[in-house]
Amino acid sequence: MIRSELIQKISDENPHLLHRDVEKIVGTVFEEIISAMARGDRVELRGFGAFSVKRRDARQGRNPRTGEMVEVEEKHVPFFKTGKLLRDRLNEDR
């Protein structure tokens, strides 16, 4: 599902909300998650999962094309850990 499909589904299920208002709501939710993660905060959505930021140390890497050693700088990467409810729902048919 992409963002526009999510907006359309919410709009269809809530006809009393204007489409542009649903767009603003979804945009605000995503923006708040991004802002919290940029500050280094953890965002937990009960039953769905938790978003956090993990730090990757600087290291020596290798250019795959030339084989030359290169310095890879420290970086922060997003991390998502699924919640129990989501894991259970994904595995209930197996």
CNS distance restraints for C-alpha pairs under 8 A (distance, minus, plus):
assign (resid   1 and name CA) (resid   5 and name CA) 6.01 0.50 0.50
assign (resid   1 and name CA) (resid   6 and name CA) 6.68 0.50 0.50
assign (resid   2 and name CA) (resid   6 and name CA) 6.36 0.50 0.50
assign (resid   3 and name CA) (resid   7 and name CA) 6.27 0.50 0.50
assign (resid   4 and name CA) (resid   8 and name CA) 6.12 0.50 0.50
assign (resid   5 and name CA) (resid   9 and name CA) 6.07 0.50 0.50
assign (resid   6 and name CA) (resid  10 and name CA) 6.23 0.50 0.50
assign (resid   7 and name CA) (resid  11 and name CA) 6.10 0.50 0.50
assign (resid   7 and name CA) (resid  19 and name CA) 7.62 0.50 0.50
assign (resid   7 and name CA) (resid  22 and name CA) 6.21 0.50 0.50
assign (resid   7 and name CA) (resid  23 and name CA) 6.05 0.50 0.50
assign (resid   7 and name CA) (resid  26 and name CA) 6.99 0.50 0.50
assign (resid   8 and name CA) (resid  12 and name CA) 6.04 0.50 0.50
assign (resid   8 and name CA) (resid  19 and name CA) 7.64 0.50 0.50
assign (resid   9 and name CA) (resid  13 and name CA) 6.19 0.50 0.50
assign (resid  10 and name CA) (resid  14 and name CA) 6.06 0.50 0.50
assign (resid  10 and name CA) (resid  22 and name CA) 7.11 0.50 0.50
assign (resid  11 and name CA) (resid  15 and name CA) 5.96 0.50 0.50
assign (resid  11 and name CA) (resid  17 and name CA) 6.56 0.50 0.50
assign (resid  11 and name CA) (resid  18 and name CA) 7.15 0.50 0.50
assign (resid  11 and name CA) (resid  19 and name CA) 5.79 0.50 0.50
assign (resid  11 and name CA) (resid  22 and name CA) 6.46 0.50 0.50
assign (resid  17 and name CA) (resid  21 and name CA) 6.58 0.50 0.50
assign (resid  17 and name CA) (resid  22 and name CA) 6.77 0.50 0.50
assign (resid  18 and name CA) (resid  22 and name CA) 6.46 0.50 0.50
assign (resid  19 and name CA) (resid  23 and name CA) 6.32 0.50 0.50
assign (resid  20 and name CA) (resid  24 and name CA) 6.32 0.50 0.50
assign (resid  21 and name CA) (resid  25 and name CA) 6.21 0.50 0.50
assign (resid  22 and name CA) (resid  26 and name CA) 6.13 0.50 0.50
assign (resid  23 and name CA) (resid  27 and name CA) 5.99 0.50 0.50
assign (resid  24 and name CA) (resid  28 and name CA) 5.95 0.50 0.50
assign (resid  25 and name CA) (resid  29 and name CA) 6.22 0.50 0.50
assign (resid  26 and name CA) (resid  30 and name CA) 6.29 0.50 0.50
assign (resid  27 and name CA) (resid  31 and name CA) 5.99 0.50 0.50
assign (resid  28 and name CA) (resid  32 and name CA) 6.04 0.50 0.50
assign (resid  29 and name CA) (resid  33 and name CA) 6.35 0.50 0.50
assign (resid  30 and name CA) (resid  34 and name CA) 6.22 0.50 0.50
assign (resid  31 and name CA) (resid  35 and name CA) 6.02 0.50 0.50
assign (resid  32 and name CA) (resid  36 and name CA) 6.04 0.50 0.50
assign (resid  33 and name CA) (resid  37 and name CA) 6.23 0.50 0.50
assign (resid  33 and name CA) (resid  43 and name CA) 6.58 0.50 0.50
assign (resid  34 and name CA) (resid  38 and name CA) 6.07 0.50 0.50
assign (resid  35 and name CA) (resid  39 and name CA) 6.37 0.50 0.50
assign (resid  36 and name CA) (resid  40 and name CA) 6.47 0.50 0.50
assign (resid  36 and name CA) (resid  41 and name CA) 5.15 0.50 0.50
assign (resid  36 and name CA) (resid  42 and name CA) 6.99 0.50 0.50
assign (resid  36 and name CA) (resid  43 and name CA) 7.02 0.50 0.50
assign (resid  37 and name CA) (resid  41 and name CA) 5.08 0.50 0.50
assign (resid  37 and name CA) (resid  42 and name CA) 6.32 0.50 0.50
assign (resid  37 and name CA) (resid  43 and name CA) 7.26 0.50 0.50
assign (resid  37 and name CA) (resid  51 and name CA) 7.56 0.50 0.50
assign (resid  37 and name CA) (resid  52 and name CA) 6.31 0.50 0.50
assign (resid  37 and name CA) (resid  53 and name CA) 6.35 0.50 0.50
assign (resid  37 and name CA) (resid  78 and name CA) 7.84 0.50 0.50
assign (resid  40 and name CA) (resid  52 and name CA) 7.38 0.50 0.50
assign (resid  40 and name CA) (resid  53 and name CA) 6.24 0.50 0.50
assign (resid  41 and name CA) (resid  52 and name CA) 6.75 0.50 0.50
assign (resid  41 and name CA) (resid  53 and name CA) 7.64 0.50 0.50
assign (resid  42 and name CA) (resid  50 and name CA) 6.95 0.50 0.50
assign (resid  42 and name CA) (resid  51 and name CA) 5.80 0.50 0.50
assign (resid  42 and name CA) (resid  52 and name CA) 4.64 0.50 0.50
assign (resid  42 and name CA) (resid  53 and name CA) 7.31 0.50 0.50
assign (resid  43 and name CA) (resid  50 and name CA) 5.52 0.50 0.50
assign (resid  43 and name CA) (resid  51 and name CA) 5.06 0.50 0.50
assign (resid  43 and name CA) (resid  52 and name CA) 6.46 0.50 0.50
assign (resid  44 and name CA) (resid  49 and name CA) 6.00 0.50 0.50
assign (resid  44 and name CA) (resid  50 and name CA) 4.17 0.50 0.50
assign (resid  44 and name CA) (resid  51 and name CA) 6.32 0.50 0.50
assign (resid  45 and name CA) (resid  49 and name CA) 5.42 0.50 0.50
assign (resid  45 and name CA) (resid  50 and name CA) 6.03 0.50 0.50
assign (resid  46 and name CA) (resid  50 and name CA) 7.91 0.50 0.50
assign (resid  46 and name CA) (resid  83 and name CA) 6.86 0.50 0.50
assign (resid  47 and name CA) (resid  83 and name CA) 5.02 0.50 0.50
assign (resid  47 and name CA) (resid  84 and name CA) 6.11 0.50 0.50
assign (resid  47 and name CA) (resid  85 and name CA) 4.74 0.50 0.50
assign (resid  47 and name CA) (resid  86 and name CA) 6.12 0.50 0.50
assign (resid  48 and name CA) (resid  82 and name CA) 6.06 0.50 0.50
assign (resid  48 and name CA) (resid  83 and name CA) 4.80 0.50 0.50
assign (resid  48 and name CA) (resid  84 and name CA) 7.48 0.50 0.50
assign (resid  48 and name CA) (resid  85 and name CA) 6.52 0.50 0.50
assign (resid  48 and name CA) (resid  86 and name CA) 5.37 0.50 0.50
assign (resid  49 and name CA) (resid  80 and name CA) 6.89 0.50 0.50
assign (resid  49 and name CA) (resid  81 and name CA) 5.48 0.50 0.50
assign (resid  49 and name CA) (resid  82 and name CA) 4.12 0.50 0.50
assign (resid  49 and name CA) (resid  83 and name CA) 4.04 0.50 0.50
assign (resid  49 and name CA) (resid  84 and name CA) 7.80 0.50 0.50
assign (resid  49 and name CA) (resid  86 and name CA) 7.48 0.50 0.50
assign (resid  50 and name CA) (resid  80 and name CA) 5.68 0.50 0.50
assign (resid  50 and name CA) (resid  81 and name CA) 5.30 0.50 0.50
assign (resid  50 and name CA) (resid  82 and name CA) 6.49 0.50 0.50
assign (resid  50 and name CA) (resid  83 and name CA) 7.06 0.50 0.50
assign (resid  51 and name CA) (resid  78 and name CA) 7.06 0.50 0.50
assign (resid  51 and name CA) (resid  79 and name CA) 5.73 0.50 0.50
assign (resid  51 and name CA) (resid  80 and name CA) 4.62 0.50 0.50
assign (resid  51 and name CA) (resid  81 and name CA) 6.62 0.50 0.50
assign (resid  52 and name CA) (resid  78 and name CA) 5.97 0.50 0.50
assign (resid  52 and name CA) (resid  79 and name CA) 5.20 0.50 0.50
assign (resid  52 and name CA) (resid  80 and name CA) 6.42 0.50 0.50
assign (resid  53 and name CA) (resid  76 and name CA) 6.29 0.50 0.50
assign (resid  53 and name CA) (resid  77 and name CA) 5.63 0.50 0.50
assign (resid  53 and name CA) (resid  78 and name CA) 4.69 0.50 0.50
assign (resid  53 and name CA) (resid  79 and name CA) 5.65 0.50 0.50
assign (resid  54 and name CA) (resid  76 and name CA) 5.59 0.50 0.50
assign (resid  54 and name CA) (resid  77 and name CA) 5.41 0.50 0.50
assign (resid  54 and name CA) (resid  78 and name CA) 6.35 0.50 0.50
assign (resid  54 and name CA) (resid  79 and name CA) 6.46 0.50 0.50
assign (resid  55 and name CA) (resid  74 and name CA) 7.33 0.50 0.50
assign (resid  55 and name CA) (resid  75 and name CA) 5.95 0.50 0.50
assign (resid  55 and name CA) (resid  76 and name CA) 4.51 0.50 0.50
assign (resid  55 and name CA) (resid  77 and name CA) 6.46 0.50 0.50
assign (resid  56 and name CA) (resid  74 and name CA) 5.59 0.50 0.50
assign (resid  56 and name CA) (resid  75 and name CA) 5.26 0.50 0.50
assign (resid  56 and name CA) (resid  76 and name CA) 5.96 0.50 0.50
assign (resid  56 and name CA) (resid  77 and name CA) 7.33 0.50 0.50
assign (resid  57 and name CA) (resid  73 and name CA) 7.29 0.50 0.50
assign (resid  57 and name CA) (resid  74 and name CA) 4.64 0.50 0.50
assign (resid  57 and name CA) (resid  75 and name CA) 6.78 0.50 0.50
assign (resid  58 and name CA) (resid  71 and name CA) 7.41 0.50 0.50
assign (resid  58 and name CA) (resid  72 and name CA) 5.53 0.50 0.50
assign (resid  58 and name CA) (resid  73 and name CA) 4.53 0.50 0.50
assign (resid  58 and name CA) (resid  74 and name CA) 4.06 0.50 0.50
assign (resid  58 and name CA) (resid  75 and name CA) 7.41 0.50 0.50
assign (resid  59 and name CA) (resid  71 and name CA) 6.15 0.50 0.50
assign (resid  59 and name CA) (resid  72 and name CA) 5.29 0.50 0.50
assign (resid  59 and name CA) (resid  73 and name CA) 6.74 0.50 0.50
assign (resid  59 and name CA) (resid  74 and name CA) 7.53 0.50 0.50
assign (resid  60 and name CA) (resid  69 and name CA) 6.62 0.50 0.50
assign (resid  60 and name CA) (resid  70 and name CA) 5.87 0.50 0.50
assign (resid  60 and name CA) (resid  71 and name CA) 4.94 0.50 0.50
assign (resid  60 and name CA) (resid  72 and name CA) 5.93 0.50 0.50
assign (resid  61 and name CA) (resid  69 and name CA) 5.71 0.50 0.50
assign (resid  61 and name CA) (resid  70 and name CA) 5.13 0.50 0.50
assign (resid  61 and name CA) (resid  71 and name CA) 5.98 0.50 0.50
assign (resid  61 and name CA) (resid  72 and name CA) 6.05 0.50 0.50
assign (resid  62 and name CA) (resid  67 and name CA) 5.65 0.50 0.50
assign (resid  62 and name CA) (resid  68 and name CA) 5.58 0.50 0.50
assign (resid  62 and name CA) (resid  69 and name CA) 4.52 0.50 0.50
assign (resid  62 and name CA) (resid  70 and name CA) 5.65 0.50 0.50
assign (resid  63 and name CA) (resid  67 and name CA) 5.01 0.50 0.50
assign (resid  63 and name CA) (resid  68 and name CA) 5.30 0.50 0.50
assign (resid  63 and name CA) (resid  69 and name CA) 6.33 0.50 0.50
assign (resid  63 and name CA) (resid  70 and name CA) 6.66 0.50 0.50
assign (resid  64 and name CA) (resid  68 and name CA) 7.80 0.50 0.50
assign (resid  82 and name CA) (resid  86 and name CA) 6.36 0.50 0.50
assign (resid  82 and name CA) (resid  87 and name CA) 6.48 0.50 0.50
assign (resid  83 and name CA) (resid  87 and name CA) 6.31 0.50 0.50
assign (resid  84 and name CA) (resid  88 and name CA) 6.02 0.50 0.50
assign (resid  85 and name CA) (resid  89 and name CA) 6.13 0.50 0.50
assign (resid  86 and name CA) (resid  90 and name CA) 6.18 0.50 0.50
assign (resid  87 and name CA) (resid  91 and name CA) 6.26 0.50 0.50
assign (resid  88 and name CA) (resid  92 and name CA) 5.81 0.50 0.50
